[in-house]
Amino acid sequence: MSPEELHAIELLRRVPYGRVATSMRALPFLALARHIVVDGEVVLRMHAGFGYHQACNGSVVSYGADNFNSADSTLWSVQFTGTARLVEPTTTELELFGPGPHFVDGAVFDPVHMRIEPQLVTVHTLDGHLSERGQQYHHAL
């Protein structure tokens, strides 16, 4: 793995959730997912009830996560792009995910898992003080 890929994986391990992006019936969509990193691959857990996993399975997807809601002075985002495949997680992987939510939009959480073997990995950072960041956002609005 390249230094950038290793850095992206290290950053991804700092946050538990991100967003998977692909298209469904020719329209783009984003879906929330829990992730873990195993052997350089990203494993996702999503709610099966929406059917998003069916659109992702066998398709090229992008998975992104960030620390934008943190108090860190350096903000980062990572993106992993590759083909997603439905998988049955191992016992160890299930332990790494931890417990899932009880409900998703009022329905009982029904987990489904996908593995992404990254073919393209990007990392972007924004450096600055939090007070400056808040002022920049305020002025941009």
For each residue, the residues with C-beta under 8 A, 3 or more apart:
1: 5 6 9 40
2: 5 6 121
3: 6 7
4: 7 8 121 122 123
5: 1 2 8 9 40 118 121
6: 1 2 3 9 10
7: 3 4 10 11 123
8: 4 5 11 12 78 80 121 122 123
9: 1 5 6 12 13 37 40
10: 6 7 13 14
11: 7 8 14 15 65 67 76 78 123
12: 8 9 15 18 35 37 42 65 78 80
13: 9 10 37
14: 10 11 67
15: 11 12 18 65 66 67
16: 34 35
17: 32 33 34 35 65
18: 12 15 32 33 35 63 64 65 66
19: 30 31 32 33 63 64 65
20: 30 31 33 44 46 52 56 61 62 63 84 114
21: 28 29 30 31 61 62 63 64
22: 28 29 55 56 59 60 61 62 84
23: 26 27 28 29 55 59
24: 27 29 52 55
25: 55
26: 23
27: 23 24
28: 21 22 23
29: 21 22 23 24 52 55
30: 19 20 21
31: 19 20 21 46 50 52
32: 17 18 19 46
33: 17 18 19 20 44 45 46 63
34: 16 17 44 45 46 97 100
35: 12 16 17 18 42 43 44 45 63 65
36: 42 43 93 96 97
37: 9 12 13 40 41 42 43
38: 41 43 93 96
39:
40: 1 5 9 37 118
41: 37 38 115 116 117 118
42: 12 35 36 37 63 80 115 116 118
43: 35 36 37 38 87 89 93 113 114 115 116
44: 20 33 34 35 63 84 113 114 115 116
45: 33 34 35 89 97 100 111 112 113
46: 20 31 32 33 34 50 52 53 111 112 113 114
47: 50 104 107 109 110 111 112
48: 51 53 110 111 112
49: 104 107 110
50: 31 46 47 104
51: 48 54 55
52: 20 24 29 31 46 55 56
53: 46 48 56 57 86 112 114
54: 51 57
55: 22 23 24 25 29 51 52 59
56: 20 22 52 53 59 61 84 114
57: 53 54 84 85 86 114
58: 83 84 85
59: 22 23 55 56 83 84
60: 22 81 82 83 84
61: 20 21 22 56 81 82 83 84 116
62: 20 21 22 79 80 81
63: 18 19 20 21 33 35 42 44 79 80 81 116
64: 18 19 21 77 78 79 80
65: 11 12 15 17 18 19 35 77 78
66: 15 18 75 76 77 78
67: 11 14 15 70 72 75 76
68: 75 77
69:
70: 67 75
71: 130
72: 67 75
73: 127 128 129 130
74: 125 126 127 128
75: 66 67 68 70 72 125 126 127 133
76: 11 66 67 123 124 125 126
77: 64 65 66 68 123 124
78: 8 11 12 64 65 66 121 122 123 124
79: 62 63 64 120 121 122
80: 8 12 42 62 63 64 116 118 120 121
81: 60 61 62 63 118 119 120 121
82: 60 61 116 117 118 119 120
83: 58 59 60 61 116 117 119
84: 20 22 44 56 57 58 59 60 61 114 115 116
85: 57 58 114 115
86: 53 57 112 113 114
87: 43 113 114 115
88: 113
89: 43 45 93 94 97 113
90: 93 94
91: 94 95
92: 95 96
93: 36 38 43 89 90 96 97 113
94: 89 90 91 97
95: 91 92 98
96: 36 38 92 93
97: 34 36 45 89 93 94 100
98: 95
99:
100: 34 45 97 109 111
101: 104 109
102: 108 109
103: 106 107 108 109
104: 47 49 50 101 107 109
105:
106: 103
107: 47 49 103 104 110
108: 102 103
109: 47 100 101 102 103 104
110: 47 48 49 107
111: 45 46 47 48 100
112: 45 46 47 48 53 86
113: 43 44 45 46 86 87 88 89 93
114: 20 43 44 46 53 56 57 84 85 86 87
115: 41 42 43 44 84 85 87
116: 41 42 43 44 61 63 80 82 83 84
117: 41 82 83
118: 5 40 41 42 80 81 82 121
119: 81 82 83
120: 79 80 81 82
121: 2 4 5 8 78 79 80 81 118
122: 4 8 78 79
123: 4 7 8 11 76 77 78
124: 76 77 78
125: 74 75 76
126: 74 75 76 133
127: 73 74 75
128: 73 74 132 133 136
129: 73 132 133
130: 71 73 133 134
131: 134 135
132: 128 129 135 136
133: 75 126 128 129 130 136 137
134: 130 131 137 138
135: 131 132 138 139
136: 128 132 133 139 140
137: 133 134 140 141
138: 134 135 141
139: 135 136
140: 136 137
141: 137 138
